[in-house]
Amino acid sequence: MIRIAICDDDRQVVKTIKDFLSDSPEFNCDYFHSSNELKASICNQSSAYHIYLLDIEMPNFNGLEIAKLIRQNDLNALIVFITSHDQYIHEAFDVCTFNYLVKPIDLAKLQQVLDKAKKYLLKNKQAFHFHYNHNYYTVEYERILYIEKFRRQNILNTIDNERYQFNMTLYDLKNDLDDMIFANAQRSVIVNLQHLLKISGDFVYLKNLKDPIYISKKYTTSLKEKHLNYLKLTL
């Protein structure tokens, strides 16, 4: 799930974006009608976002000031500025701006920017970090084949036939993994969509894995949908 913060003191702009994104299940959006609201959220570290859509011209704190505050804690978030004028664009890139939108919002342009952002996030979130027995590990996403829960242990299986054990709840595991790349085949089995060869009947076939993995009925539809969305992103 991609988390997006939208901040604009113009309620009509916020409503336009909210209506447009209401049918996009891959986005989890929070809407702020003032820079003070978003600043408080950032300072309290109550939420972390993958993408920020920020109006540049706002009372109290403008979008550039909010962006600088974001950059103090997060160098990876994508910042998209919303502006009525292009006079701020040069200064905006000082905070590593990903893109910008000009008012009135062109929905086709907004979709284009979000599609580009999804592809960027998919490409650049590339590793899973965990620890076990006081040792810390980093495994690149492209090496992970699938992860299974066995009793109280998680077993991470790699494309090159290595296995790692670690302790983590299924809830925390799902939150730590990028759900654009990983999907459940069973409640206790998570597969890497990068290595999915095909879904046939009740089974999913993965690269370098001799035996297919059974898909429980609860996850059949969601696995197929996530695989289709992943293929769209990589086109």
Summary of the structure (lengths in Angstrom):
residues: 235
radius of gyration: 20.2
end to end distance: 19.5
largest distance: 60.5
contacts: 695
relative contact order: 0.09
helix: 37%
strand: 32%
